[in-house]
Amino acid sequence: MHWQLPRSIAGSHQLAPLLTKGHTVKMYNSPSGSNPKKVRMYCAEKGIDLELAHVSFGKEEHRSDNFKSTINSLARLPVLELDDGTMIAESVAICRYLEELHPEPPLFGNTPLERAQVEMWSRRMEMEVTVNISNILRHTSPFFATTVVQVPEFADASRKTALQRFEWLNDELGDKTYLLGDRLTFADINGYAGFVMMSQVELEFDPKLTNLIRWYDNLASRPSAEA
Ligand SMILES: N[C@@H](CCC(=O)N[C@@H](CS)C(=O)NCC(=O)O)C(=O)O
């Protein structure tokens, strides 16, 4: 079942439950990149229809003056556009907004404790684990040469840190199916999407990290991972 933002709710910014069908949410998107994927996967899990407006990284459309002045001054994707033209950038902010409007099934936790645990793991995955993958890319790829002050030594250090964090995460996961136990949350999606850039930086999981590989393969097998 798919749900859409009702025009009146989107337009007035009320945080009312999203309960009308047949209305699509527009997102500026690229098929590559972990952050757009994060939102696509989240929406697939929630049954939220996304209208994807393609922005070409290859043509650097996101760096155009028009994009920066009308969509996201930071020249990044994804960006959600509401019916009244309001733009919401930052993948986590987008998912949180959609969660408020479309609470079922809950992916940000049901209770104060669960919500804190989702936040804890979401931040750990993004800021302790997968940030290292994006830092390798950002500090080595010619694509970022004009926008990042590239420090190759930092890329090397990030590679080492990434491998350490993979071991840490493997131990933390133990025999759990998901980060919080037996139920998928946004923290899993946030982490999984961050790992999709690994092949671009020639990083692989050490085969001995069986808990991490089991967790990753399980997420990769969900239909939402194709989004
Ligand atoms: N914190 C932002 C990061 C957005 C981001 O870095 N997006 C990447 C794609 S994964 C991007 O647009 N990169 C283009 C560039 O840096 O030129 C979020 O969570 O949405």
The ligand as an ORCA input file, in Angstrom:
! r2SCAN-3c Opt
* xyz 0 1
  N      24.669     15.117      5.145
  C      24.084     15.062      3.830
  C      25.151     14.611      2.854
  C      24.692     14.736      1.432
  C      25.782     14.283      0.470
  O      26.985     14.387      0.740
  N      25.339     13.812     -0.696
  C      26.261     13.378     -1.691
  C      25.735     12.117     -2.368
  S      25.802     10.755     -1.268
  C      26.401     14.471     -2.737
  O      25.436     15.076     -3.110
  N      27.621     14.704     -3.222
  C      27.870     15.604     -4.286
  C      29.077     16.451     -4.055
  O      29.613     16.478     -2.928
  O      29.491     17.086     -5.033
  C      22.874     14.118      3.820
  O      22.771     13.285      4.742
  O      22.009     14.216      2.947
*
